[in-house]
Amino acid sequence: MPDDERCQQFADYLLHNYVQTTSRFQPEIWACFTKDNRTTNACENFHSHLSRMFYSPSPNIFVFMENLRLIETEASLQRKNSKPCKYLRKQEKLKSEKREEAQKDYLDGEIEKNM
């Protein structure tokens, strides 16, 4: 890390607010340690879809609201019609098992934090 007071202040800020066990936003809130889907592809896909719905950076409020209504209706239908995935691909299953094993080792104290 650069020898700069501002960098040190920022690092301290991150530790005090996001990393330490006494922090305001503890890692359990924001870290994806136990999440299976660890990418932002769904968010990026939604943003792309939303951007394509408008033809100007500042659309008419009625057009904007109608498009939001369409998105909500589509999402609601998808939730109602979706079935939980029972089967994972073999590669995804192996990754998930390996991640769970590493999590167990970490929680049991067999793997230490690098701090």
Backbone as CSV, one residue per row, in Angstrom:
resi,resn,N_x,N_y,N_z,CA_x,CA_y,CA_z,C_x,C_y,C_z
1,MET,0.849,-1.168,0.000,0.000,0.000,0.000,0.899,1.237,0.000
2,PRO,0.530,2.244,-0.763,1.332,3.474,-0.796,1.441,4.107,0.592
3,ASP,2.562,4.753,0.826,2.773,5.426,2.110,2.128,6.806,2.043
4,ASP,0.817,6.808,2.155,0.044,8.046,2.032,-1.023,8.038,3.118
5,GLU,-1.126,9.123,3.844,-2.085,9.216,4.948,-3.517,8.988,4.473
6,ARG,-3.859,9.476,3.274,-5.225,9.311,2.756,-5.541,7.843,2.489
7,CYS,-4.559,7.108,1.978,-4.759,5.670,1.737,-4.966,4.938,3.059
8,GLN,-4.184,5.303,4.059,-4.320,4.676,5.373,-5.686,4.978,5.980
9,GLN,-6.151,6.216,5.830,-7.471,6.587,6.345,-8.571,5.787,5.649
10,PHE,-8.429,5.613,4.334,-9.430,4.856,3.585,-9.419,3.387,4.005
11,ALA,-8.223,2.814,4.174,-8.119,1.419,4.613,-8.736,1.251,6.001
12,ASP,-8.470,2.207,6.887,-9.073,2.158,8.229,-10.589,2.253,8.151
13,TYR,-11.077,3.119,7.278,-12.527,3.271,7.085,-13.151,1.940,6.659
14,LEU,-12.519,1.272,5.682,-13.038,-0.018,5.215,-13.047,-1.045,6.343
15,LEU,-11.959,-1.110,7.087,-11.891,-2.060,8.200,-12.966,-1.782,9.244
16,HIS,-13.088,-0.532,9.658,-14.035,-0.180,10.725,-15.489,-0.337,10.302
17,ASN,-15.786,-0.129,9.022,-17.181,-0.163,8.576,-17.613,-1.470,7.925
18,TYR,-16.648,-2.270,7.392,-17.054,-3.433,6.610,-16.385,-4.753,6.981
19,VAL,-15.271,-4.744,7.678,-14.512,-5.984,7.839,-14.501,-6.514,9.272
20,GLN,-14.242,-5.671,10.228,-14.101,-6.125,11.610,-15.426,-6.639,12.172
21,THR,-15.314,-7.477,13.196,-16.529,-8.059,13.790,-17.403,-7.012,14.467
22,THR,-16.827,-5.876,14.824,-17.606,-4.794,15.438,-18.034,-3.748,14.414
23,SER,-17.837,-4.036,13.144,-18.130,-3.046,12.103,-19.622,-2.799,11.946
24,ARG,-19.933,-1.697,11.340,-21.321,-1.294,11.120,-22.020,-2.230,10.132
25,PHE,-21.328,-2.558,9.048,-21.872,-3.457,8.026,-20.978,-4.692,7.984
26,GLN,-21.267,-5.652,8.822,-20.417,-6.833,8.944,-20.456,-7.675,7.671
27,PRO,-19.408,-8.453,7.418,-19.330,-9.251,6.191,-20.530,-10.161,5.947
28,GLU,-21.209,-10.589,7.011,-22.377,-11.453,6.822,-23.464,-10.754,6.016
29,ILE,-23.485,-9.435,6.062,-24.498,-8.667,5.346,-24.179,-8.579,3.860
30,TRP,-22.898,-8.337,3.529,-22.570,-8.019,2.141,-21.713,-9.060,1.425
31,ALA,-21.029,-9.915,2.132,-20.127,-10.867,1.477,-20.911,-12.022,0.867
32,CYS,-20.409,-12.551,-0.224,-21.113,-13.648,-0.904,-20.471,-14.988,-0.570
33,PHE,-19.935,-15.119,0.634,-19.248,-16.332,1.069,-20.121,-17.567,0.927
34,THR,-21.392,-17.460,1.250,-22.271,-18.627,1.215,-23.208,-18.639,0.019
35,LYS,-23.047,-17.717,-0.893,-23.947,-17.632,-2.042,-23.460,-18.537,-3.166
36,ASP,-24.400,-19.207,-3.838,-24.028,-20.044,-4.974,-23.738,-19.203,-6.211
37,ASN,-24.588,-18.218,-6.490,-24.389,-17.371,-7.659,-23.537,-16.181,-7.244
38,ARG,-22.273,-16.173,-7.664,-21.338,-15.160,-7.203,-21.007,-14.141,-8.290
39,THR,-21.878,-13.955,-9.251,-21.616,-12.991,-10.312,-22.685,-11.912,-10.309
40,THR,-22.449,-10.894,-11.105,-23.426,-9.810,-11.242,-24.137,-9.905,-12.581
41,ASN,-24.060,-11.057,-13.236,-24.658,-11.189,-14.562,-26.143,-10.860,-14.568
42,ALA,-26.875,-11.246,-13.553,-28.315,-10.970,-13.510,-28.562,-9.469,-13.460
43,CYS,-27.791,-8.759,-12.668,-27.944,-7.301,-12.574,-27.566,-6.633,-13.889
44,GLU,-26.458,-7.081,-14.482,-26.029,-6.500,-15.752,-27.055,-6.772,-16.843
45,ASN,-27.639,-7.954,-16.842,-28.662,-8.300,-17.821,-29.890,-7.405,-17.651
46,PHE,-30.318,-7.200,-16.409,-31.476,-6.342,-16.150,-31.198,-4.911,-16.604
47,HIS,-30.016,-4.393,-16.305,-29.670,-3.025,-16.693,-29.675,-2.880,-18.211
48,SER,-29.147,-3.865,-18.909,-29.149,-3.836,-20.373,-30.575,-3.846,-20.911
49,HIS,-31.410,-4.707,-20.345,-32.818,-4.803,-20.754,-33.534,-3.474,-20.503
50,LEU,-33.296,-2.879,-19.353,-33.920,-1.605,-19.000,-33.464,-0.494,-19.948
51,SER,-32.184,-0.462,-20.253,-31.654,0.570,-21.157,-32.276,0.486,-22.541
52,ARG,-32.529,-0.733,-23.003,-33.113,-0.902,-24.344,-34.572,-0.458,-24.402
53,MET,-35.218,-0.336,-23.262,-36.631,0.051,-23.239,-36.832,1.552,-23.459
54,PHE,-35.771,2.336,-23.339,-35.892,3.788,-23.454,-35.033,4.291,-24.602
55,TYR,-35.543,5.306,-25.276,-34.835,5.842,-26.435,-34.161,7.168,-26.125
56,SER,-34.253,7.632,-24.895,-33.575,8.866,-24.504,-33.148,8.744,-23.047
57,PRO,-32.147,9.518,-22.642,-31.695,9.445,-21.255,-32.733,9.955,-20.253
58,SER,-33.650,10.801,-20.707,-34.702,11.339,-19.833,-36.061,11.093,-20.470
59,PRO,-36.577,9.863,-20.354,-37.851,9.555,-21.015,-39.030,10.247,-20.329
60,ASN,-40.107,10.324,-21.046,-41.360,10.842,-20.514,-41.745,9.993,-19.301
61,ILE,-42.240,10.623,-18.258,-42.568,9.912,-17.017,-43.608,8.816,-17.236
62,PHE,-44.549,9.048,-18.151,-45.586,8.047,-18.407,-45.006,6.830,-19.136
63,VAL,-44.075,7.073,-20.039,-43.387,5.971,-20.730,-42.558,5.188,-19.713
64,PHE,-41.859,5.899,-18.856,-41.043,5.270,-17.829,-41.892,4.383,-16.913
65,MET,-43.004,4.930,-16.426,-43.878,4.172,-15.525,-44.499,2.961,-16.221
66,GLU,-44.870,3.105,-17.473,-45.439,1.976,-18.217,-44.405,0.861,-18.374
67,ASN,-43.174,1.232,-18.671,-42.121,0.225,-18.807,-41.833,-0.462,-17.473
68,LEU,-41.845,0.284,-16.383,-41.668,-0.340,-15.066,-42.806,-1.309,-14.768
69,ARG,-44.010,-0.932,-15.154,-45.167,-1.815,-14.952,-44.988,-3.107,-15.763
70,LEU,-44.497,-2.984,-16.994,-44.255,-4.171,-17.826,-43.196,-5.079,-17.191
71,ILE,-42.142,-4.473,-16.690,-41.075,-5.251,-16.048,-41.615,-5.984,-14.823
72,GLU,-42.402,-5.292,-14.010,-42.959,-5.904,-12.803,-43.892,-7.057,-13.160
73,THR,-44.714,-6.872,-14.186,-45.636,-7.927,-14.616,-44.863,-9.142,-15.109
74,GLU,-43.837,-8.890,-15.910,-43.009,-9.979,-16.438,-42.318,-10.736,-15.302
75,ALA,-41.762,-10.012,-14.336,-41.083,-10.653,-13.204,-42.066,-11.460,-12.362
76,SER,-43.255,-10.919,-12.165,-44.273,-11.617,-11.385,-44.677,-12.927,-12.057
77,LEU,-44.860,-12.880,-13.368,-45.211,-14.099,-14.109,-44.089,-15.124,-14.050
78,GLN,-42.857,-14.663,-14.166,-41.721,-15.584,-14.099,-41.643,-16.256,-12.732
79,ARG,-41.872,-15.495,-11.669,-41.848,-16.084,-10.317,-42.940,-17.129,-10.153
80,LYS,-44.134,-16.826,-10.669,-45.253,-17.760,-10.522,-45.036,-19.036,-11.326
81,ASN,-44.405,-18.908,-12.490,-44.251,-20.050,-13.390,-42.931,-20.790,-13.224
82,SER,-42.019,-20.254,-12.428,-40.715,-20.905,-12.323,-40.784,-22.078,-11.358
83,LYS,-40.002,-23.067,-11.677,-39.886,-24.246,-10.822,-38.479,-24.251,-10.257
84,PRO,-38.317,-24.638,-9.018,-36.964,-24.680,-8.464,-36.111,-25.692,-9.222
85,CYS,-34.884,-25.316,-9.444,-33.963,-26.192,-10.161,-33.552,-27.336,-9.236
86,LYS,-33.861,-28.549,-9.652,-33.533,-29.707,-8.823,-32.132,-30.233,-9.114
87,TYR,-31.664,-29.984,-10.316,-30.413,-30.581,-10.734,-29.399,-29.507,-11.101
88,LEU,-28.197,-29.663,-10.574,-27.096,-28.800,-10.951,-26.218,-29.569,-11.926
89,ARG,-25.576,-28.841,-12.811,-24.609,-29.508,-13.672,-23.493,-30.070,-12.797
90,LYS,-22.863,-31.132,-13.260,-21.842,-31.810,-12.466,-20.744,-30.839,-12.030
91,GLN,-20.287,-29.995,-12.957,-19.224,-29.048,-12.642,-19.679,-28.062,-11.558
92,GLU,-20.910,-27.573,-11.660,-21.439,-26.649,-10.652,-21.587,-27.346,-9.301
93,LYS,-22.005,-28.602,-9.326,-22.160,-29.359,-8.085,-20.803,-29.550,-7.403
94,LEU,-19.772,-29.877,-8.188,-18.434,-30.050,-7.623,-17.912,-28.744,-7.031
95,LYS,-18.132,-27.637,-7.744,-17.713,-26.326,-7.237,-18.411,-26.015,-5.923
96,SER,-19.708,-26.285,-5.884,-20.496,-26.004,-4.689,-20.011,-26.843,-3.509
97,GLU,-19.737,-28.115,-3.759,-19.252,-28.997,-2.692,-17.888,-28.543,-2.179
98,LYS,-17.006,-28.143,-3.116,-15.676,-27.678,-2.736,-15.772,-26.387,-1.922
99,ARG,-16.665,-25.486,-2.333,-16.868,-24.231,-1.611,-17.409,-24.502,-0.203
100,GLU,-18.372,-25.427,-0.095,-18.931,-25.770,1.217,-17.868,-26.372,2.126
101,GLU,-16.999,-27.205,1.552,-15.921,-27.812,2.337,-14.945,-26.742,2.830
102,ALA,-14.602,-25.789,1.955,-13.703,-24.700,2.350,-14.354,-23.825,3.420
103,GLN,-15.649,-23.582,3.292,-16.362,-22.796,4.302,-16.330,-23.501,5.653
104,LYS,-16.551,-24.814,5.635,-16.536,-25.594,6.878,-15.147,-25.535,7.512
105,ASP,-14.095,-25.710,6.683,-12.728,-25.645,7.200,-12.444,-24.274,7.811
106,TYR,-12.917,-23.220,7.149,-12.706,-21.863,7.662,-13.433,-21.667,8.992
107,LEU,-14.691,-22.080,9.036,-15.478,-21.903,10.256,-14.958,-22.761,11.409
108,ASP,-14.341,-23.916,11.085,-13.761,-24.784,12.111,-12.371,-24.317,12.546
109,GLY,-11.865,-23.244,11.918,-10.564,-22.698,12.291,-9.393,-23.369,11.618
110,GLU,-9.640,-24.238,10.643,-8.553,-24.917,9.951,-7.902,-24.015,8.903
111,ILE,-8.617,-23.005,8.462,-8.083,-22.018,7.525,-8.132,-20.681,8.240
112,GLU,-7.003,-19.948,8.228,-6.963,-18.672,8.929,-7.202,-17.515,7.977
113,LYS,-7.678,-16.404,8.556,-7.833,-15.158,7.803,-6.463,-14.592,7.525
114,ASN,-6.303,-13.956,6.386,-5.046,-13.277,6.061,-5.148,-11.825,6.485
115,MET,-5.084,-11.562,7.770,-5.175,-10.173,8.267,-4.107,-9.936,9.276
